Amino acid sequence: MDKPIIYMDNAATSWPKPPQVMEAMERSMREAAANPGRGGHEMSVRASRVLFEGRKALAKLFRIANPNDIAFTLNTTHALNMALTGMLRPGDHVVTTSVEHNSVRRPLEALKRKLGIKVTYVATDARGVLDLNKLRDAVRPDTRLIVAGHSSNLFGTILPIGEIGAIARKHGAKLLVDAAQSAGVLEIDVGAMGIDLLAFPGHKGLLGPQGTGGLYIHPELDLEPLMQGGTGSRSESPEQPAVRPDRYEAGTPNTVGIAGLAAGVRFVLEETTARIHARELALTRQLMEGLQSVPGVTLLGPDIHTERTAIVSFLLEGADPSEVAFLLDRQFGIAVRAGFHCTPLGHESAGTLETGAVRASPGYFTTESEIVSLVDAVNQISVMLRNK
């Protein structure tokens, strides 16, 4: 890297990674580079062990009884598509929210066209806060699935997943949770929270590499596989095997990436999600307090005293969000993201569908001085624009 960078785009991909993540990936490439489950030789066995250790670490983090109920995926989008297309059938009704990512909305809209499923989007308020009574009212006798993002990637709002899980159980529906912004940061207990399907990324709060993620599938659920093909098991059969996780993992897996993911998860387990969240929340509140003092800044999402994840979206009066992000990058070496963050319904709720917003997302390795630098940079941009 030619120049130092202040990285505030952890909601997209976390950076930097713990050193042990890269070490684990290098070790896997050197010592376990064969196909797991496709051979009986020692290197293949070592590769299989990499995958199983990764599953065990994830099962411990999410309180999953059987590690084999976790299927590895490329990312959260892959996991969500696996869950939605594998479970929903013609005529099913789905309840979800207006702050979901396009990784939920677009598959649902595609299934509306292809299968005739019905979808109800429950609107949040302008801060991204969900009224559970509205969610309850949206559930119908034919509701098969409730889909909820644990935390909004625009607002940082945290949805009450345990209460949503109770609503789903009461009405005989299943609950799919998008943990893109919460895995590795917030406590997740699939049993206690009533989660039937949990989609999560490896490259965000779990501190692993891109191209990794997973889907927890409740043992009583049988999804139609998204892909079919080689598994290394039951090869004599023309049917995809029923045994887990092979049923959902056709083809050669990303063993090197999963080795890095496992190392990231072990780091999270050692640090604890409670400590990680507390650290990120303190940085977020420092950032919000600083930005509130900048003339022309409007913050989106819950107020500074509300529990949230480390996402701070904002507008600067008289400036296009893309221009602010460009200036932060080119003049100050600060990486943020501008635009619609793949959640147009969320921007509709916030009243920012015409403009989008700037999103800054500190991470566990962000420093207090970097927060000060970001606030100072936004203030300088504000002064510069006012003096045009």
C-alpha positions in Angstrom: 0.0 0.0 0.0 1.5 3.3 -1.1 0.1 5.5 1.6 -1.5 4.9 5.1 -5.2 4.4 5.0 -7.8 5.0 7.7 -10.3 2.2 7.0 -13.9 2.9 7.9 -15.7 0.5 5.7 -15.9 -2.6 8.0 -19.6 -3.0 7.3 -18.6 -4.1 3.8 -15.5 -6.1 4.7 -13.5 -6.0 7.9 -9.9 -4.9 7.7 -7.3 -5.4 8.9 -7.5 -9.1 9.8 -5.8 -10.7 12.8 -2.4 -12.0 11.8 -3.4 -15.6 12.6 -6.0 -15.5 9.8 -3.3 -15.1 7.2 -1.0 -17.5 8.9 -3.8 -20.2 8.9 -4.4 -19.7 5.2 -0.7 -20.0 4.4 -0.4 -23.1 6.5 -3.5 -24.6 4.8 -2.0 -23.9 1.4 1.3 -25.5 2.4 0.0 -28.6 4.3 -3.7 -29.2 3.4 -4.1 -28.2 -0.2 -5.8 -31.4 -1.4 -9.5 -31.9 -1.9 -11.3 -32.7 1.4 -13.5 -35.7 1.4 -12.3 -36.8 -2.0 -9.4 -39.1 -1.1 -8.0 -41.2 1.7 -4.5 -39.9 1.6 -3.0 -37.8 4.4 -3.3 -34.4 2.7 -6.9 -35.0 1.9 -7.6 -36.0 5.5 -5.9 -32.8 6.7 -8.0 -30.7 4.4 -11.2 -32.4 5.8 -10.0 -31.6 9.3 -9.7 -27.9 8.3 -13.3 -27.8 7.4 -14.5 -29.7 10.5 -12.5 -27.5 12.8 -14.1 -24.5 11.1 -17.6 -25.9 11.6 -16.8 -26.7 15.3 -15.7 -23.1 16.0 -18.8 -21.7 14.3 -21.0 -24.1 16.2 -19.5 -23.0 19.4 -20.0 -19.3 18.6 -23.6 -19.6 17.5 -24.6 -22.3 20.1 -25.3 -24.9 17.4 -25.5 -28.5 18.7 -24.3 -30.3 15.6 -21.5 -28.7 13.5 -22.7 -30.6 10.5 -25.9 -28.4 10.4 -23.6 -25.6 9.1 -23.1 -25.5 5.3 -20.2 -23.4 4.0 -21.1 -20.8 1.4 -19.3 -18.1 -0.6 -20.9 -15.3 1.4 -24.2 -14.2 3.0 -25.8 -13.7 -0.4 -25.1 -17.3 -1.3 -26.5 -18.5 2.0 -29.7 -16.4 1.8 -30.3 -17.6 -1.8 -29.8 -21.2 -0.6 -32.3 -20.7 2.3 -35.0 -18.9 0.3 -34.9 -21.0 -2.9 -34.5 -24.2 -0.9 -37.5 -23.6 1.4 -40.2 -21.6 -0.4 -42.8 -23.2 -2.6 -45.6 -21.8 -4.8 -48.2 -19.9 -2.8 -46.1 -19.4 0.3 -46.3 -16.1 2.2 -43.2 -14.4 3.6 -43.0 -11.5 6.1 -39.9 -9.4 6.1 -38.9 -5.7 6.8 -38.2 -2.6 4.8 -34.5 -2.4 6.0 -33.4 -5.7 4.4 -30.5 -5.9 2.1 -31.0 -6.6 -1.6 -29.6 -10.1 -0.9 -33.0 -10.7 0.7 -35.3 -8.5 -1.4 -34.1 -9.6 -4.9 -34.4 -13.3 -4.4 -37.8 -12.8 -2.9 -38.9 -10.7 -5.8 -37.5 -13.3 -8.2 -39.5 -16.0 -6.4 -42.6 -13.9 -6.6 -42.2 -13.9 -10.4 -41.2 -17.5 -10.7 -43.3 -19.3 -8.1 -46.0 -16.8 -7.2 -45.0 -16.5 -3.5 -46.4 -13.5 -1.6 -44.2 -11.1 0.3 -45.2 -8.5 2.9 -42.6 -5.8 3.7 -43.2 -4.3 7.2 -42.0 -0.7 7.2 -39.8 0.6 9.9 -39.8 4.2 11.1 -37.3 6.8 9.7 -34.6 5.6 12.1 -34.9 2.0 11.1 -36.7 0.9 14.2 -39.3 -1.9 13.8 -42.7 -2.0 15.5 -43.2 -5.6 16.5 -47.0 -5.1 16.5 -46.8 -4.3 12.8 -44.8 -7.5 12.3 -47.4 -9.6 14.2 -50.2 -8.0 12.2 -48.5 -9.0 8.9 -48.3 -12.7 9.8 -51.1 -14.8 8.1 -52.2 -18.4 8.3 -50.2 -19.1 5.1 -47.0 -17.4 6.4 -44.2 -19.9 5.9 -41.2 -17.7 6.7 -40.2 -14.6 8.5 -36.9 -13.0 7.3 -35.1 -10.5 9.4 -31.7 -8.8 9.3 -30.2 -8.9 12.8 -28.8 -5.4 12.2 -29.4 -2.9 9.4 -26.4 -2.1 7.2 -27.7 1.4 6.8 -28.9 2.4 10.2 -27.0 0.1 12.6 -30.4 -0.7 14.2 -30.5 -4.0 16.1 -33.7 -6.0 15.6 -35.1 -8.0 18.6 -34.5 -11.4 17.0 -35.5 -13.4 20.1 -38.9 -11.7 20.1 -39.3 -12.2 16.3 -38.4 -15.9 16.8 -41.2 -16.2 19.4 -43.7 -14.6 17.0 -42.6 -17.1 14.3 -43.0 -20.1 16.6 -46.4 -19.0 17.8 -47.7 -18.8 14.2 -46.0 -22.0 13.0 -43.6 -20.1 10.7 -39.9 -20.4 10.3 -37.3 -17.7 11.0 -34.4 -16.9 8.6 -31.9 -14.4 10.1 -29.5 -12.4 8.0 -26.5 -12.0 10.3 -24.3 -10.0 7.9 -23.8 -7.2 10.3 -24.0 -9.1 13.6 -22.1 -12.3 13.3 -19.0 -12.0 15.5 -20.2 -8.8 17.0 -23.5 -9.6 18.7 -24.4 -12.7 20.8 -26.2 -15.2 18.7 -27.8 -18.4 20.2 -29.9 -20.1 17.5 -31.8 -22.2 20.0 -32.6 -19.5 22.5 -33.5 -17.0 19.8 -35.7 -19.4 17.8 -33.6 -19.2 14.6 -34.3 -21.9 12.0 -31.9 -20.6 9.4 -28.9 -18.3 10.0 -27.0 -16.8 7.1 -23.6 -15.3 7.9 -20.5 -13.9 6.2 -16.9 -14.9 6.9 -15.4 -11.6 5.8 -17.0 -9.1 8.1 -17.3 -9.5 11.9 -15.9 -13.0 11.8 -12.6 -11.5 10.5 -12.1 -14.1 7.8 -11.3 -13.7 4.1 -13.7 -12.8 1.4 -15.4 -15.8 -0.4 -16.4 -17.4 2.9 -19.6 -17.7 4.8 -22.2 -20.2 5.8 -25.8 -21.2 6.5 -27.1 -22.9 9.6 -30.0 -25.1 8.8 -32.2 -26.4 11.7 -31.9 -30.3 11.9 -35.6 -30.7 11.3 -35.5 -28.6 8.0 -34.7 -30.2 4.7 -33.9 -27.6 2.0 -33.8 -28.4 -1.7 -30.1 -27.9 -2.5 -29.2 -24.8 -4.5 -26.6 -26.8 -6.4 -26.1 -30.5 -7.1 -22.9 -32.3 -8.0 -19.8 -34.0 -6.6 -19.6 -34.4 -2.8 -17.2 -37.3 -2.4 -19.9 -39.3 -0.8 -22.6 -41.6 -2.2 -21.0 -41.2 -5.6 -22.8 -44.2 -7.0 -26.2 -42.5 -6.6 -27.6 -40.1 -9.2 -29.3 -38.2 -6.4 -27.7 -35.6 -4.1 -26.9 -37.3 -0.8 -29.2 -36.6 2.1 -26.3 -36.6 4.7 -25.2 -33.2 6.0 -23.3 -31.1 5.2 -22.6 -32.9 1.9 -26.2 -32.3 0.8 -25.5 -28.5 0.6 -21.9 -28.4 -0.4 -21.5 -29.7 -4.0 -18.1 -29.2 -5.5 -14.6 -28.4 -4.2 -14.8 -26.1 -1.2 -12.7 -23.0 -0.4 -10.5 -24.9 2.1 -7.9 -22.2 2.3 -10.5 -19.5 2.9 -12.2 -21.7 5.6 -8.9 -22.1 7.3 -8.7 -18.3 7.6 -12.3 -18.1 8.6 -11.8 -20.6 11.4 -8.8 -18.6 12.7 -11.0 -15.4 12.7 -13.8 -17.2 14.6 -11.3 -18.5 17.2 -10.1 -14.9 17.6 -13.7 -13.8 18.2 -14.2 -16.6 20.7 -11.1 -15.6 22.6 -11.9 -11.8 22.6 -15.7 -12.5 23.1 -18.5 -10.8 21.3 -19.4 -8.8 24.4 -15.9 -7.2 24.4 -15.9 -6.7 20.6 -19.4 -5.0 20.7 -18.5 -2.8 23.6 -15.4 -1.6 21.9 -17.1 -0.9 18.6 -20.1 0.8 20.3 -17.7 3.1 22.2 -16.0 4.1 18.9 -19.4 4.5 17.2 -20.7 6.9 19.9 -17.4 8.9 19.7 -17.9 9.2 16.0 -21.6 10.2 16.3 -20.8 12.8 19.0 -18.1 14.3 16.8 -20.2 14.4 13.7 -23.1 16.0 15.5 -20.8 19.0 16.2 -20.1 19.5 12.4 -22.3 22.1 10.8 -24.6 20.7 8.2 -24.3 17.0 9.2 -27.5 14.9 9.7 -27.1 11.5 11.2 -29.4 8.6 10.2 -30.5 5.8 12.5 -31.1 5.6 16.3 -29.9 8.3 18.6 -26.5 8.1 20.3 -27.8 6.4 23.5 -29.5 3.5 21.7 -27.8 0.1 21.4 -26.6 -0.4 17.8 -23.9 -1.9 15.6 -20.9 0.1 14.4 -22.6 1.8 11.4 -22.9 5.6 11.2 -24.7 6.9 8.0 -24.9 10.6 7.5 -25.6 13.5 5.1 -23.7 16.7 4.7 -25.8 19.6 3.7 -25.1 20.9 0.2 -22.9 17.9 -0.7 -23.5 14.8 -2.7 -22.6 11.7 -0.6 -20.4 10.4 -3.4 -18.5 13.8 -3.4 -17.9 13.6 0.4 -16.6 10.0 0.1 -14.4 10.9 -2.8 -12.8 13.9 -0.9 -12.4 11.8 2.2 -10.5 9.2 0.2 -8.4 11.4 -2.1 -7.6 14.3 0.3 -7.6 12.6 3.7 -6.9 8.9 3.0 -10.1 7.8 4.7 -12.1 4.9 3.3 -15.9 5.1 3.7 -18.8 4.1 1.4 -21.4 6.3 -0.3 -24.6 5.4 -2.1 -27.6 3.3 -1.4 -25.8 0.4 0.3 -28.0 -2.2 -1.5 -31.0 -1.3 0.7 -33.3 1.1 -1.3 -36.3 0.3 0.9 -34.2 1.4 3.9 -33.4 4.7 2.2 -37.1 5.1 1.4 -37.8 4.8 5.1 -35.2 7.3 5.9 -36.3 9.8 3.2 -32.9 9.5 1.5 -33.9 7.6 -1.6 -33.0 10.6 -3.8 -29.5 11.1 -2.4 -28.2 8.0 -0.7 -25.8 8.6 2.3 -22.3 8.4 3.4 -21.6 5.4 5.6 -18.7 5.1 8.0 -18.2 1.8 9.8 -15.4 1.5 12.4 -14.2 -1.9 13.4 -12.6 -3.7 16.3 -9.1 -2.5 15.3 -10.1 1.2 14.6 -8.4 3.6 17.0 -9.8 6.7 18.8 -7.4 8.9 16.9 -8.7 7.6 13.6 -12.2 8.6 14.7 -10.9 12.1 15.5 -9.3 12.2 12.0 -12.5 11.3 10.3 -14.5 14.0 12.2 -11.9 16.6 11.5 -11.9 15.7 7.8 -15.7 16.0 7.5 -15.5 19.3 9.3 -12.9 20.6 6.8 -15.0 19.4 3.9 -18.0 21.2 5.5 -16.0 24.5 5.8 -14.7 24.1 2.2 -18.2 23.6 0.8 -19.6 26.6 2.8 -16.9 28.8 1.4 -17.4 27.9 -2.2 
